[in-house]
Amino acid sequence: MSIDLREHGGRHYAIRFHYALPDDAWAVELSEAAPASAALGENPNTERRLPGVAFLVAFVPDEDPNLEPTVHVHSPDEHVIPYEIMRWFMEQVAEQVERCRITFKQGETEEVE
């Protein structure tokens, strides 16, 4: 599982990547990043942040190139997402889509050979 963190306007955000087995897709999740317990950090003076509960999740299928990636809103509360954070999230989703498509094409080429 990979995590990217970014601060914008005094708030902290996280993007987490993981494979969603039931969906046969990569999940790219956007959440606010919450302070981690000092016990988790090696240096107690260093602020660490961990992803919170995702409020946007993009599913990027990697088994079937005909399936479109989708973005799901998961939030009972209203979240205001700054434009720059939304752009950052969508850029990460676009890069994941590209990686999955390249991998799928490479798999097709290996099957033909």
Biopython code that builds the backbone (N, CA, C, O; Angstrom):
import numpy as np
from Bio.PDB.StructureBuilder import StructureBuilder

atoms = [
    (1, "MET", "N", (0.849, -1.161, 0.000)),
    (1, "MET", "CA", (0.000, 0.000, 0.000)),
    (1, "MET", "C", (0.903, 1.234, 0.000)),
    (1, "MET", "O", (1.834, 1.344, 0.797)),
    (2, "SER", "N", (0.610, 2.134, -0.892)),
    (2, "SER", "CA", (1.385, 3.354, -1.048)),
    (2, "SER", "C", (0.545, 4.552, -0.588)),
    (2, "SER", "O", (-0.667, 4.588, -0.797)),
    (3, "ILE", "N", (1.203, 5.521, 0.035)),
    (3, "ILE", "CA", (0.502, 6.708, 0.536)),
    (3, "ILE", "C", (1.276, 7.961, 0.128)),
    (3, "ILE", "O", (2.495, 8.027, 0.289)),
    (4, "ASP", "N", (0.557, 8.955, -0.401)),
    (4, "ASP", "CA", (1.100, 10.282, -0.684)),
    (4, "ASP", "C", (0.402, 11.273, 0.227)),
    (4, "ASP", "O", (-0.805, 11.178, 0.449)),
    (5, "LEU", "N", (1.164, 12.227, 0.757)),
    (5, "LEU", "CA", (0.600, 13.253, 1.629)),
    (5, "LEU", "C", (0.832, 14.627, 1.024)),
    (5, "LEU", "O", (1.835, 14.860, 0.350)),
    (6, "ARG", "N", (-0.106, 15.533, 1.271)),
    (6, "ARG", "CA", (0.035, 16.910, 0.793)),
    (6, "ARG", "C", (-0.700, 17.838, 1.741)),
    (6, "ARG", "O", (-1.766, 17.508, 2.262)),
    (7, "GLU", "N", (-0.107, 19.013, 1.956)),
    (7, "GLU", "CA", (-0.729, 20.058, 2.764)),
    (7, "GLU", "C", (-1.216, 21.159, 1.821)),
    (7, "GLU", "O", (-0.538, 21.514, 0.857)),
    (8, "HIS", "N", (-2.384, 21.684, 2.112)),
    (8, "HIS", "CA", (-2.927, 22.786, 1.316)),
    (8, "HIS", "C", (-3.807, 23.649, 2.212)),
    (8, "HIS", "O", (-4.762, 23.159, 2.815)),
    (9, "GLY", "N", (-3.484, 24.922, 2.295)),
    (9, "GLY", "CA", (-4.298, 25.846, 3.076)),
    (9, "GLY", "C", (-4.409, 25.468, 4.541)),
    (9, "GLY", "O", (-5.443, 25.700, 5.168)),
    (10, "GLY", "N", (-3.354, 24.888, 5.090)),
    (10, "GLY", "CA", (-3.361, 24.512, 6.493)),
    (10, "GLY", "C", (-4.023, 23.175, 6.800)),
    (10, "GLY", "O", (-4.058, 22.755, 7.957)),
    (11, "ARG", "N", (-4.550, 22.504, 5.780)),
    (11, "ARG", "CA", (-5.152, 21.180, 5.979)),
    (11, "ARG", "C", (-4.258, 20.142, 5.306)),
    (11, "ARG", "O", (-3.530, 20.439, 4.359)),
    (12, "HIS", "N", (-4.333, 18.933, 5.815)),
    (12, "HIS", "CA", (-3.496, 17.851, 5.292)),
    (12, "HIS", "C", (-4.380, 16.799, 4.631)),
    (12, "HIS", "O", (-5.440, 16.435, 5.140)),
    (13, "TYR", "N", (-3.912, 16.324, 3.485)),
    (13, "TYR", "CA", (-4.661, 15.338, 2.704)),
    (13, "TYR", "C", (-3.760, 14.147, 2.403)),
    (13, "TYR", "O", (-2.535, 14.262, 2.379)),
    (14, "ALA", "N", (-4.391, 13.009, 2.176)),
    (14, "ALA", "CA", (-3.649, 11.784, 1.857)),
    (14, "ALA", "C", (-4.304, 11.091, 0.671)),
    (14, "ALA", "O", (-5.527, 11.083, 0.528)),
    (15, "ILE", "N", (-3.470, 10.519, -0.165)),
    (15, "ILE", "CA", (-3.932, 9.619, -1.227)),
    (15, "ILE", "C", (-3.309, 8.267, -0.926)),
    (15, "ILE", "O", (-2.095, 8.139, -0.766)),
    (16, "ARG", "N", (-4.168, 7.270, -0.852)),
    (16, "ARG", "CA", (-3.725, 5.899, -0.561)),
    (16, "ARG", "C", (-4.076, 5.025, -1.761)),
    (16, "ARG", "O", (-5.178, 5.118, -2.304)),
    (17, "PHE", "N", (-3.137, 4.177, -2.172)),
    (17, "PHE", "CA", (-3.328, 3.226, -3.265)),
    (17, "PHE", "C", (-3.353, 1.822, -2.679)),
    (17, "PHE", "O", (-2.484, 1.468, -1.882)),
    (18, "HIS", "N", (-4.336, 1.023, -3.063)),
    (18, "HIS", "CA", (-4.330, -0.386, -2.679)),
    (18, "HIS", "C", (-5.179, -1.163, -3.683)),
    (18, "HIS", "O", (-5.986, -0.590, -4.415)),
    (19, "TYR", "N", (-4.977, -2.472, -3.697)),
    (19, "TYR", "CA", (-5.741, -3.305, -4.621)),
    (19, "TYR", "C", (-7.031, -3.748, -3.953)),
    (19, "TYR", "O", (-7.012, -4.308, -2.857)),
    (20, "ALA", "N", (-8.156, -3.494, -4.620)),
    (20, "ALA", "CA", (-9.478, -3.888, -4.114)),
    (20, "ALA", "C", (-9.849, -5.198, -4.802)),
    (20, "ALA", "O", (-10.419, -5.203, -5.893)),
    (21, "LEU", "N", (-9.520, -6.287, -4.157)),
    (21, "LEU", "CA", (-9.718, -7.612, -4.738)),
    (21, "LEU", "C", (-11.149, -7.880, -5.187)),
    (21, "LEU", "O", (-11.330, -8.398, -6.289)),
    (22, "PRO", "N", (-12.183, -7.558, -4.400)),
    (22, "PRO", "CA", (-13.548, -7.848, -4.852)),
    (22, "PRO", "C", (-13.924, -7.109, -6.144)),
    (22, "PRO", "O", (-14.784, -7.562, -6.900)),
    (23, "ASP", "N", (-13.270, -5.969, -6.385)),
    (23, "ASP", "CA", (-13.584, -5.171, -7.578)),
    (23, "ASP", "C", (-12.631, -5.441, -8.739)),
    (23, "ASP", "O", (-12.820, -4.900, -9.829)),
    (24, "ASP", "N", (-11.609, -6.272, -8.519)),
    (24, "ASP", "CA", (-10.557, -6.478, -9.523)),
    (24, "ASP", "C", (-10.075, -5.139, -10.061)),
    (24, "ASP", "O", (-10.000, -4.923, -11.270)),
    (25, "ALA", "N", (-9.750, -4.246, -9.131)),
    (25, "ALA", "CA", (-9.351, -2.897, -9.522)),
    (25, "ALA", "C", (-8.426, -2.299, -8.467)),
    (25, "ALA", "O", (-8.434, -2.699, -7.303)),
    (26, "TRP", "N", (-7.636, -1.338, -8.906)),
    (26, "TRP", "CA", (-6.853, -0.540, -7.981)),
    (26, "TRP", "C", (-7.752, 0.543, -7.409)),
    (26, "TRP", "O", (-8.517, 1.176, -8.137)),
    (27, "ALA", "N", (-7.656, 0.749, -6.112)),
    (27, "ALA", "CA", (-8.408, 1.815, -5.457)),
    (27, "ALA", "C", (-7.442, 2.953, -5.138)),
    (27, "ALA", "O", (-6.374, 2.745, -4.563)),
    (28, "VAL", "N", (-7.846, 4.152, -5.524)),
    (28, "VAL", "CA", (-7.090, 5.359, -5.218)),
    (28, "VAL", "C", (-8.002, 6.180, -4.317)),
    (28, "VAL", "O", (-9.043, 6.660, -4.765)),
    (29, "GLU", "N", (-7.621, 6.348, -3.045)),
    (29, "GLU", "CA", (-8.495, 6.968, -2.062)),
    (29, "GLU", "C", (-7.969, 8.336, -1.636)),
    (29, "GLU", "O", (-6.773, 8.501, -1.395)),
    (30, "LEU", "N", (-8.865, 9.310, -1.546)),
    (30, "LEU", "CA", (-8.527, 10.634, -1.032)),
    (30, "LEU", "C", (-9.181, 10.812, 0.323)),
    (30, "LEU", "O", (-10.371, 10.546, 0.488)),
    (31, "SER", "N", (-8.396, 11.267, 1.296)),
    (31, "SER", "CA", (-8.917, 11.514, 2.642)),
    (31, "SER", "C", (-8.139, 12.668, 3.266)),
    (31, "SER", "O", (-7.122, 13.114, 2.735)),
    (32, "GLU", "N", (-8.635, 13.133, 4.392)),
    (32, "GLU", "CA", (-7.833, 14.055, 5.182)),
    (32, "GLU", "C", (-6.822, 13.210, 5.940)),
    (32, "GLU", "O", (-7.098, 12.065, 6.300)),
    (33, "ALA", "N", (-5.656, 13.781, 6.176)),
    (33, "ALA", "CA", (-4.613, 13.069, 6.904)),
    (33, "ALA", "C", (-4.644, 13.538, 8.350)),
    (33, "ALA", "O", (-4.562, 14.734, 8.631)),
    (34, "ALA", "N", (-4.761, 12.597, 9.246)),
    (34, "ALA", "CA", (-4.845, 12.895, 10.677)),
    (34, "ALA", "C", (-3.481, 12.693, 11.329)),
    (34, "ALA", "O", (-2.691, 11.865, 10.875)),
    (35, "PRO", "N", (-3.205, 13.440, 12.381)),
    (35, "PRO", "CA", (-1.934, 13.234, 13.091)),
    (35, "PRO", "C", (-1.851, 11.810, 13.629)),
    (35, "PRO", "O", (-2.823, 11.265, 14.151)),
    (36, "ALA", "N", (-0.678, 11.230, 13.489)),
    (36, "ALA", "CA", (-0.444, 9.878, 13.999)),
    (36, "ALA", "C", (0.016, 9.968, 15.444)),
    (36, "ALA", "O", (0.554, 10.986, 15.878)),
    (37, "SER", "N", (-0.196, 8.927, 16.155)),
    (37, "SER", "CA", (0.258, 8.840, 17.537)),
    (37, "SER", "C", (1.778, 8.980, 17.579)),
    (37, "SER", "O", (2.476, 8.469, 16.703)),
    (38, "ALA", "N", (2.282, 9.662, 18.582)),
    (38, "ALA", "CA", (3.733, 9.818, 18.731)),
    (38, "ALA", "C", (4.416, 8.468, 18.877)),
    (38, "ALA", "O", (5.589, 8.325, 18.529)),
    (39, "ALA", "N", (3.697, 7.481, 19.385)),
    (39, "ALA", "CA", (4.274, 6.146, 19.555)),
    (39, "ALA", "C", (4.597, 5.499, 18.219)),
    (39, "ALA", "O", (5.451, 4.616, 18.145)),
    (40, "LEU", "N", (3.911, 5.939, 17.149)),
    (40, "LEU", "CA", (4.166, 5.354, 15.832)),
    (40, "LEU", "C", (5.429, 5.906, 15.190)),
    (40, "LEU", "O", (6.041, 5.239, 14.356)),
    (41, "GLY", "N", (5.824, 7.110, 15.565)),
    (41, "GLY", "CA", (6.975, 7.746, 14.943)),
    (41, "GLY", "C", (8.275, 7.377, 15.620)),
    (41, "GLY", "O", (8.307, 7.100, 16.819)),
    (42, "GLU", "N", (9.345, 7.372, 14.848)),
    (42, "GLU", "CA", (10.661, 7.095, 15.409)),
    (42, "GLU", "C", (11.130, 8.289, 16.229)),
    (42, "GLU", "O", (11.761, 8.126, 17.273)),
    (43, "ASN", "N", (10.818, 9.484, 15.754)),
    (43, "ASN", "CA", (11.206, 10.702, 16.436)),
    (43, "ASN", "C", (9.936, 11.375, 16.954)),
    (43, "ASN", "O", (9.126, 11.831, 16.147)),
    (44, "PRO", "N", (9.736, 11.451, 18.262)),
    (44, "PRO", "CA", (8.500, 12.017, 18.790)),
    (44, "PRO", "C", (8.316, 13.499, 18.466)),
    (44, "PRO", "O", (7.210, 14.022, 18.599)),
    (45, "ASN", "N", (9.383, 14.184, 18.042)),
    (45, "ASN", "CA", (9.277, 15.597, 17.680)),
    (45, "ASN", "C", (8.839, 15.794, 16.233)),
    (45, "ASN", "O", (8.540, 16.916, 15.824)),
    (46, "THR", "N", (8.800, 14.728, 15.469)),
    (46, "THR", "CA", (8.402, 14.798, 14.072)),
    (46, "THR", "C", (6.919, 14.497, 13.956)),
    (46, "THR", "O", (6.438, 13.459, 14.413)),
    (47, "GLU", "N", (6.199, 15.432, 13.333)),
    (47, "GLU", "CA", (4.766, 15.196, 13.145)),
    (47, "GLU", "C", (4.566, 14.219, 11.992)),
    (47, "GLU", "O", (5.087, 14.411, 10.893)),
    (48, "ARG", "N", (3.814, 13.189, 12.263)),
    (48, "ARG", "CA", (3.485, 12.196, 11.230)),
    (48, "ARG", "C", (1.992, 12.228, 11.009)),
    (48, "ARG", "O", (1.226, 12.532, 11.923)),
    (49, "ARG", "N", (1.583, 11.921, 9.810)),
    (49, "ARG", "CA", (0.161, 11.908, 9.474)),
    (49, "ARG", "C", (-0.168, 10.611, 8.761)),
    (49, "ARG", "O", (0.638, 10.060, 8.012)),
    (50, "LEU", "N", (-1.376, 10.145, 9.019)),
    (50, "LEU", "CA", (-1.876, 8.928, 8.388)),
    (50, "LEU", "C", (-3.201, 9.228, 7.703)),
    (50, "LEU", "O", (-3.922, 10.132, 8.125)),
    (51, "PRO", "N", (-3.529, 8.483, 6.653)),
    (51, "PRO", "CA", (-4.815, 8.702, 5.982)),
    (51, "PRO", "C", (-5.980, 8.463, 6.933)),
    (51, "PRO", "O", (-5.935, 7.584, 7.793)),
    (52, "GLY", "N", (-7.012, 9.259, 6.758)),
    (52, "GLY", "CA", (-8.247, 9.058, 7.509)),
    (52, "GLY", "C", (-9.214, 8.235, 6.668)),
    (52, "GLY", "O", (-8.805, 7.491, 5.776)),
    (53, "VAL", "N", (-10.481, 8.377, 6.961)),
    (53, "VAL", "CA", (-11.522, 7.672, 6.206)),
    (53, "VAL", "C", (-11.659, 8.343, 4.841)),
    (53, "VAL", "O", (-11.807, 9.562, 4.755)),
    (54, "ALA", "N", (-11.609, 7.548, 3.782)),
    (54, "ALA", "CA", (-11.669, 8.084, 2.418)),
    (54, "ALA", "C", (-13.028, 8.697, 2.131)),
    (54, "ALA", "O", (-14.067, 8.134, 2.479)),
    (55, "PHE", "N", (-13.005, 9.874, 1.484)),
    (55, "PHE", "CA", (-14.257, 10.473, 1.042)),
    (55, "PHE", "C", (-14.400, 10.456, -0.468)),
    (55, "PHE", "O", (-15.494, 10.686, -0.983)),
    (56, "LEU", "N", (-13.327, 10.192, -1.184)),
    (56, "LEU", "CA", (-13.385, 9.941, -2.633)),
    (56, "LEU", "C", (-12.561, 8.694, -2.908)),
    (56, "LEU", "O", (-11.444, 8.559, -2.409)),
    (57, "VAL", "N", (-13.115, 7.780, -3.705)),
    (57, "VAL", "CA", (-12.380, 6.570, -4.076)),
    (57, "VAL", "C", (-12.557, 6.353, -5.569)),
    (57, "VAL", "O", (-13.677, 6.253, -6.070)),
    (58, "ALA", "N", (-11.428, 6.280, -6.274)),
    (58, "ALA", "CA", (-11.451, 5.946, -7.695)),
    (58, "ALA", "C", (-11.086, 4.475, -7.820)),
    (58, "ALA", "O", (-10.108, 4.017, -7.230)),
    (59, "PHE", "N", (-11.875, 3.743, -8.587)),
    (59, "PHE", "CA", (-11.576, 2.343, -8.867)),
    (59, "PHE", "C", (-11.079, 2.249, -10.306)),
    (59, "PHE", "O", (-11.768, 2.662, -11.239)),
    (60, "VAL", "N", (-9.880, 1.704, -10.474)),
    (60, "VAL", "CA", (-9.244, 1.589, -11.780)),
    (60, "VAL", "C", (-9.113, 0.106, -12.105)),
    (60, "VAL", "O", (-8.212, -0.560, -11.595)),
    (61, "PRO", "N", (-10.016, -0.427, -12.962)),
    (61, "PRO", "CA", (-9.956, -1.854, -13.310)),
    (61, "PRO", "C", (-8.653, -2.187, -14.032)),
    (61, "PRO", "O", (-8.187, -1.423, -14.877)),
    (62, "ASP", "N", (-8.078, -3.326, -13.692)),
    (62, "ASP", "CA", (-6.847, -3.723, -14.362)),
    (62, "ASP", "C", (-6.964, -5.072, -15.063)),
    (62, "ASP", "O", (-5.987, -5.552, -15.637)),
    (63, "GLU", "N", (-8.139, -5.689, -15.025)),
    (63, "GLU", "CA", (-8.335, -6.984, -15.662)),
    (63, "GLU", "C", (-8.993, -6.863, -17.031)),
    (63, "GLU", "O", (-8.758, -7.700, -17.903)),
    (64, "ASP", "N", (-9.805, -5.844, -17.230)),
    (64, "ASP", "CA", (-10.566, -5.667, -18.464)),
    (64, "ASP", "C", (-10.437, -4.223, -18.932)),
    (64, "ASP", "O", (-10.984, -3.324, -18.292)),
    (65, "PRO", "N", (-9.721, -3.974, -20.040)),
    (65, "PRO", "CA", (-9.517, -2.595, -20.503)),
    (65, "PRO", "C", (-10.810, -1.925, -20.979)),
    (65, "PRO", "O", (-10.834, -0.709, -21.170)),
    (66, "ASN", "N", (-11.877, -2.692, -21.172)),
    (66, "ASN", "CA", (-13.145, -2.098, -21.598)),
    (66, "ASN", "C", (-13.927, -1.500, -20.433)),
    (66, "ASN", "O", (-14.869, -0.738, -20.648)),
    (67, "LEU", "N", (-13.546, -1.837, -19.202)),
    (67, "LEU", "CA", (-14.214, -1.253, -18.033)),
    (67, "LEU", "C", (-13.631, 0.123, -17.753)),
    (67, "LEU", "O", (-12.413, 0.299, -17.726)),
    (68, "GLU", "N", (-14.506, 1.092, -17.545)),
    (68, "GLU", "CA", (-14.086, 2.461, -17.277)),
    (68, "GLU", "C", (-13.754, 2.644, -15.798)),
    (68, "GLU", "O", (-14.419, 2.071, -14.935)),
    (69, "PRO", "N", (-12.735, 3.434, -15.508)),
    (69, "PRO", "CA", (-12.505, 3.811, -14.122)),
    (69, "PRO", "C", (-13.701, 4.625, -13.616)),
    (69, "PRO", "O", (-14.356, 5.322, -14.390)),
    (70, "THR", "N", (-13.973, 4.532, -12.329)),
    (70, "THR", "CA", (-15.088, 5.275, -11.741)),
    (70, "THR", "C", (-14.607, 5.950, -10.461)),
    (70, "THR", "O", (-13.650, 5.505, -9.828)),
    (71, "VAL", "N", (-15.292, 7.039, -10.092)),
    (71, "VAL", "CA", (-15.009, 7.740, -8.842)),
    (71, "VAL", "C", (-16.263, 7.670, -7.992)),
    (71, "VAL", "O", (-17.357, 8.006, -8.446)),
    (72, "HIS", "N", (-16.093, 7.231, -6.755)),
    (72, "HIS", "CA", (-17.208, 7.084, -5.824)),
    (72, "HIS", "C", (-17.038, 8.084, -4.684)),
    (72, "HIS", "O", (-15.933, 8.282, -4.178)),
    (73, "VAL", "N", (-18.135, 8.707, -4.289)),
    (73, "VAL", "CA", (-18.134, 9.621, -3.156)),
    (73, "VAL", "C", (-18.595, 8.821, -1.940)),
    (73, "VAL", "O", (-19.690, 8.258, -1.938)),
    (74, "HIS", "N", (-17.754, 8.775, -0.910)),
    (74, "HIS", "CA", (-18.055, 8.027, 0.315)),
    (74, "HIS", "C", (-18.032, 8.992, 1.489)),
    (74, "HIS", "O", (-17.001, 9.149, 2.144)),
    (75, "SER", "N", (-19.144, 9.631, 1.756)),
    (75, "SER", "CA", (-19.127, 10.570, 2.857)),
    (75, "SER", "C", (-20.532, 10.936, 3.289)),
    (75, "SER", "O", (-21.326, 11.410, 2.477)),
    (76, "PRO", "N", (-20.848, 10.725, 4.550)),
    (76, "PRO", "CA", (-22.134, 11.198, 5.045)),
    (76, "PRO", "C", (-22.082, 12.703, 5.311)),
    (76, "PRO", "O", (-23.120, 13.361, 5.381)),
    (77, "ASP", "N", (-20.866, 13.246, 5.459)),
    (77, "ASP", "CA", (-20.686, 14.673, 5.708)),
    (77, "ASP", "C", (-20.255, 15.374, 4.430)),
    (77, "ASP", "O", (-19.708, 14.760, 3.514)),
    (78, "GLU", "N", (-20.511, 16.659, 4.393)),
    (78, "GLU", "CA", (-20.063, 17.454, 3.257)),
    (78, "GLU", "C", (-18.570, 17.732, 3.409)),
    (78, "GLU", "O", (-18.109, 18.105, 4.487)),
    (79, "HIS", "N", (-17.821, 17.549, 2.332)),
    (79, "HIS", "CA", (-16.400, 17.860, 2.318)),
    (79, "HIS", "C", (-16.152, 18.893, 1.236)),
    (79, "HIS", "O", (-16.619, 18.742, 0.107)),
    (80, "VAL", "N", (-15.431, 19.922, 1.572)),
    (80, "VAL", "CA", (-15.004, 20.905, 0.591)),
    (80, "VAL", "C", (-13.600, 20.505, 0.183)),
    (80, "VAL", "O", (-12.693, 20.429, 1.013)),
    (81, "ILE", "N", (-13.432, 20.252, -1.103)),
    (81, "ILE", "CA", (-12.129, 19.815, -1.610)),
    (81, "ILE", "C", (-11.552, 20.955, -2.442)),
    (81, "ILE", "O", (-12.130, 21.323, -3.464)),
    (82, "PRO", "N", (-10.427, 21.516, -2.023)),
    (82, "PRO", "CA", (-9.812, 22.590, -2.811)),
    (82, "PRO", "C", (-9.465, 22.101, -4.218)),
    (82, "PRO", "O", (-9.126, 20.936, -4.425)),
    (83, "TYR", "N", (-9.557, 23.002, -5.154)),
    (83, "TYR", "CA", (-9.283, 22.689, -6.559)),
    (83, "TYR", "C", (-7.923, 22.011, -6.726)),
    (83, "TYR", "O", (-7.819, 21.002, -7.423)),
    (84, "GLU", "N", (-6.885, 22.551, -6.098)),
    (84, "GLU", "CA", (-5.542, 21.978, -6.260)),
    (84, "GLU", "C", (-5.467, 20.546, -5.726)),
    (84, "GLU", "O", (-4.749, 19.716, -6.283)),
    (85, "ILE", "N", (-6.192, 20.256, -4.668)),
    (85, "ILE", "CA", (-6.201, 18.895, -4.123)),
    (85, "ILE", "C", (-6.967, 17.968, -5.064)),
    (85, "ILE", "O", (-6.559, 16.827, -5.279)),
    (86, "MET", "N", (-8.071, 18.452, -5.624)),
    (86, "MET", "CA", (-8.836, 17.643, -6.579)),
    (86, "MET", "C", (-7.994, 17.364, -7.828)),
    (86, "MET", "O", (-8.016, 16.251, -8.354)),
    (87, "ARG", "N", (-7.261, 18.358, -8.297)),
    (87, "ARG", "CA", (-6.366, 18.151, -9.453)),
    (87, "ARG", "C", (-5.302, 17.112, -9.131)),
    (87, "ARG", "O", (-5.023, 16.226, -9.939)),
    (88, "TRP", "N", (-4.707, 17.225, -7.944)),
    (88, "TRP", "CA", (-3.679, 16.274, -7.514)),
    (88, "TRP", "C", (-4.250, 14.860, -7.481)),
    (88, "TRP", "O", (-3.619, 13.921, -7.966)),
    (89, "PHE", "N", (-5.451, 14.709, -6.906)),
    (89, "PHE", "CA", (-6.104, 13.401, -6.843)),
    (89, "PHE", "C", (-6.350, 12.851, -8.252)),
    (89, "PHE", "O", (-6.021, 11.699, -8.535)),
    (90, "MET", "N", (-6.925, 13.671, -9.128)),
    (90, "MET", "CA", (-7.245, 13.202, -10.480)),
    (90, "MET", "C", (-5.985, 12.904, -11.294)),
    (90, "MET", "O", (-6.000, 12.008, -12.139)),
    (91, "GLU", "N", (-4.900, 13.634, -11.056)),
    (91, "GLU", "CA", (-3.632, 13.317, -11.719)),
    (91, "GLU", "C", (-3.135, 11.942, -11.271)),
    (91, "GLU", "O", (-2.637, 11.162, -12.084)),
    (92, "GLN", "N", (-3.270, 11.650, -9.983)),
    (92, "GLN", "CA", (-2.866, 10.341, -9.470)),
    (92, "GLN", "C", (-3.729, 9.230, -10.069)),
    (92, "GLN", "O", (-3.227, 8.160, -10.412)),
    (93, "VAL", "N", (-5.026, 9.492, -10.191)),
    (93, "VAL", "CA", (-5.937, 8.518, -10.806)),
    (93, "VAL", "C", (-5.537, 8.297, -12.270)),
    (93, "VAL", "O", (-5.452, 7.157, -12.727)),
    (94, "ALA", "N", (-5.292, 9.388, -13.001)),
    (94, "ALA", "CA", (-4.918, 9.277, -14.417)),
    (94, "ALA", "C", (-3.626, 8.473, -14.583)),
    (94, "ALA", "O", (-3.514, 7.665, -15.504)),
    (95, "GLU", "N", (-2.656, 8.692, -13.700)),
    (95, "GLU", "CA", (-1.409, 7.927, -13.772)),
    (95, "GLU", "C", (-1.654, 6.445, -13.489)),
    (95, "GLU", "O", (-1.029, 5.586, -14.111)),
    (96, "GLN", "N", (-2.556, 6.142, -12.559)),
    (96, "GLN", "CA", (-2.881, 4.738, -12.265)),
    (96, "GLN", "C", (-3.576, 4.090, -13.458)),
    (96, "GLN", "O", (-3.299, 2.936, -13.784)),
    (97, "VAL", "N", (-4.477, 4.825, -14.112)),
    (97, "VAL", "CA", (-5.150, 4.313, -15.310)),
    (97, "VAL", "C", (-4.105, 3.980, -16.370)),
    (97, "VAL", "O", (-4.153, 2.914, -16.983)),
    (98, "GLU", "N", (-3.167, 4.890, -16.582)),
    (98, "GLU", "CA", (-2.128, 4.674, -17.586)),
    (98, "GLU", "C", (-1.278, 3.456, -17.240)),
    (98, "GLU", "O", (-0.981, 2.645, -18.116)),
    (99, "ARG", "N", (-0.883, 3.316, -15.972)),
    (99, "ARG", "CA", (-0.092, 2.144, -15.563)),
    (99, "ARG", "C", (-0.843, 0.845, -15.824)),
    (99, "ARG", "O", (-0.267, -0.127, -16.311)),
    (100, "CYS", "N", (-2.133, 0.833, -15.497)),
    (100, "CYS", "CA", (-2.929, -0.390, -15.685)),
    (100, "CYS", "C", (-3.069, -0.729, -17.165)),
    (100, "CYS", "O", (-2.997, -1.896, -17.549)),
    (101, "ARG", "N", (-3.268, 0.286, -17.989)),
    (101, "ARG", "CA", (-3.413, 0.036, -19.433)),
    (101, "ARG", "C", (-2.115, -0.452, -20.048)),
    (101, "ARG", "O", (-2.128, -1.340, -20.900)),
    (102, "ILE", "N", (-1.006, 0.112, -19.631)),
    (102, "ILE", "CA", (0.293, -0.341, -20.136)),
    (102, "ILE", "C", (0.532, -1.791, -19.725)),
    (102, "ILE", "O", (0.956, -2.610, -20.540)),
    (103, "THR", "N", (0.260, -2.102, -18.467)),
    (103, "THR", "CA", (0.447, -3.469, -17.976)),
    (103, "THR", "C", (-0.447, -4.444, -18.737)),
    (103, "THR", "O", (-0.010, -5.539, -19.091)),
    (104, "PHE", "N", (-1.703, -4.051, -18.992)),
    (104, "PHE", "CA", (-2.614, -4.924, -19.721)),
    (104, "PHE", "C", (-2.099, -5.175, -21.139)),
    (104, "PHE", "O", (-2.127, -6.309, -21.618)),
    (105, "LYS", "N", (-1.629, -4.116, -21.814)),
    (105, "LYS", "CA", (-1.108, -4.276, -23.181)),
    (105, "LYS", "C", (0.125, -5.168, -23.185)),
    (105, "LYS", "O", (0.291, -5.987, -24.089)),
    (106, "GLN", "N", (0.986, -5.022, -22.191)),
    (106, "GLN", "CA", (2.164, -5.880, -22.108)),
    (106, "GLN", "C", (1.759, -7.338, -21.918)),
    (106, "GLN", "O", (2.387, -8.235, -22.480)),
    (107, "GLY", "N", (0.727, -7.577, -21.139)),
    (107, "GLY", "CA", (0.215, -8.928, -20.937)),
    (107, "GLY", "C", (-0.345, -9.518, -22.222)),
    (107, "GLY", "O", (-0.151, -10.702, -22.500)),
    (108, "GLU", "N", (-1.043, -8.694, -23.013)),
    (108, "GLU", "CA", (-1.578, -9.172, -24.298)),
    (108, "GLU", "C", (-0.437, -9.543, -25.238)),
    (108, "GLU", "O", (-0.513, -10.552, -25.939)),
    (109, "THR", "N", (0.615, -8.735, -25.258)),
    (109, "THR", "CA", (1.769, -8.993, -26.134)),
    (109, "THR", "C", (2.453, -10.303, -25.747)),
    (109, "THR", "O", (2.845, -11.080, -26.617)),
    (110, "GLU", "N", (2.595, -10.546, -24.454)),
    (110, "GLU", "CA", (3.244, -11.784, -24.002)),
    (110, "GLU", "C", (2.412, -13.005, -24.352)),
    (110, "GLU", "O", (2.973, -14.062, -24.641)),
    (111, "GLU", "N", (1.075, -12.891, -24.336)),
    (111, "GLU", "CA", (0.206, -14.012, -24.676)),
    (111, "GLU", "C", (0.301, -14.359, -26.156)),
    (111, "GLU", "O", (0.193, -15.528, -26.528)),
    (112, "VAL", "N", (0.503, -13.338, -27.011)),
    (112, "VAL", "CA", (0.572, -13.550, -28.462)),
    (112, "VAL", "C", (1.882, -14.219, -28.844)),
    (112, "VAL", "O", (1.905, -15.031, -29.769)),
    (113, "GLU", "N", (2.955, -13.903, -28.169)),
    (113, "GLU", "CA", (4.303, -14.423, -28.530)),
    (113, "GLU", "C", (4.417, -15.880, -28.307)),
    (113, "GLU", "O", (5.472, -16.463, -28.559)),
]
sb = StructureBuilder()
sb.init_structure("model")
sb.init_model(0)
sb.init_chain("A")
sb.init_seg("    ")
for serial, (resi, resn, name, xyz) in enumerate(atoms, 1):
    if name == "N":
        sb.init_residue(resn, " ", resi, " ")
    sb.init_atom(name, np.array(xyz, "f"), 0.0, 1.0, " ", f" {name:<3s}", serial, name[0])
structure = sb.get_structure()
